[in-house]
């Protein structure tokens, strides 16, 4: 064999061997028989790769910084705009939710006592005076609202119509110092007279017999006595009991059920016929 | 004075509406500013005691339209405050900054006292809560007095241009 033929044979032999090895590796790897071998090789490679990458990354970051920064800024602006939109949508949904809750509570209240006919009214103003407690509503004589009609809200009693014009009315709140309403306590069944305390002063149920054991948290309801208010309208809850055995009567401080400062809508009860009790108090009315 | 009455009527009506229908929705420190008092005080400081008291009368009655308290209670207390404050101002050095501030503070105290005393005389109970909130009310009124005073001053200058001597 001449040397040229020998070289040619070695060249082709190498190619064939390498091809066979490659195919063999492929087959073996495909059948998962080369894992250990390649792990032996891969482990140091990945370790080196990791070190290299970690040392290259800062450099690459610096190199790509202007491009990345500008795209990041653009992305932040885009995301900020989306956040703003979502926040606005969230606020709108909260508003819808609170309006829904309010209407639902009003509906629940109306369905609890279907025999009572009510006119719904919006609160449009508040009394600027410091000595009296009243609110102004957008219903008046034109809506069958008359002086003396009881007024309630979703959570409980609000007051009584004090003055009406054709399109508006003024309600004296139960927290006003001039207000006095006969009430009954829910669990003890004690009766008494609820008096308003004025601005920032708690309401008090007075003239409660000592034989009753009052409890803090007891519900206070209208008793219907006196004929000015329908019975069983929630007024509030007992927050404190003032009991002294040396006295003839005890009294209870009441936390109103209605937040008068946050009132937006009220119901005027228009089909309640109050009893005229003036005949018992005013001798001229006979 | 006639023209300022015509001006005072709609202005005080608007302020009364703001004070009863708008500001209660946005209380500052849980306090409602007394816009009518401040406007009447500012006008009194600019135009003299008579016009100030007339504006206080109009504004007070406008406010009394929205309350179940006796009619005229606010008018009496505002008129007393404006009269006293404008009277006091004449004996103090004039300043476009400090005078309105001090007068707003004094006016607020006088209104609170007069209102409570008059209401007590009419059979209403004394509401101590008013006095507890008095410092906040004074502060809010003092803060609002400057913009109101300057607005009134500019209105006054437009109504009555300065006389030029040739």
Interface residues (C-beta under 8 A of the other chain):
Chain A: X124 X125 X126 X127 X128 X129 X130 X131 X132 X134 X136 X162 X163 X170 X172 X176 X177 X198 X199 X200 X201 X261
Chain B: X16 X19 X20 X21 X24 X32 X63 X66 X67 X68 X69 X73 X74 X112 X115 X116 X119 X124 X125 X127 X129 X130 X132
